[in-house]
Amino acid sequence: MLLVSAFQRLSLSSTTLTRGIHTSSALLFRGTPVLCAEPLKKKKKIDPAILKAREERRRKKLEKAIRKLERNEKQLKPIEECEVSLTLKDEQKQRERKLAPLTDEIKEQRAALIKEWCNYRNEQKVRDVQLMEMLNQSHMKALQELRAVSEDLYQEAIQPDHTFIPFFTKMLVATPPIDNYESPDGEYIDISKKWE
């Protein structure tokens, strides 16, 4: 009697059961649903003629695939990134924009803007090249003046400044070969499509 009342209290206290998992802290006793099982199906004996026909169909299918591969041997595999999908080709007419033709005034205006932009970029490039040449010439002239004053200072000035970019590395430039070393291929998953 005590056990029955305890079960009733526990079942009332935890009403949130989902798929047999309870969320309350109380320990619940439950019965699992009955799992009905079937006996295994007997393997049917298949007529040898049907098996032979299946094998024949499979063999013909393989021969057909081999002939197709031989026929398409010289065709290159398509590059998916360069091909336009068929849905886009079908929707080309719908996606096409109907723009009004440009007037002569707008065409001339655009041509003038392009010409002006090209001139600006050309002048900017020429200024940059001149600036670099001027800096290089002044640098060389300063080094010549320094060399005339003191050879030691000149030698120190032409040394690279390692504090400017603090990067140091130690690496082997040549290693002896390891006898009988087999290079690992690594592990990869081949996701490339198979083309017939």
Disulfide bonds with the S-S distance in Angstrom:
none
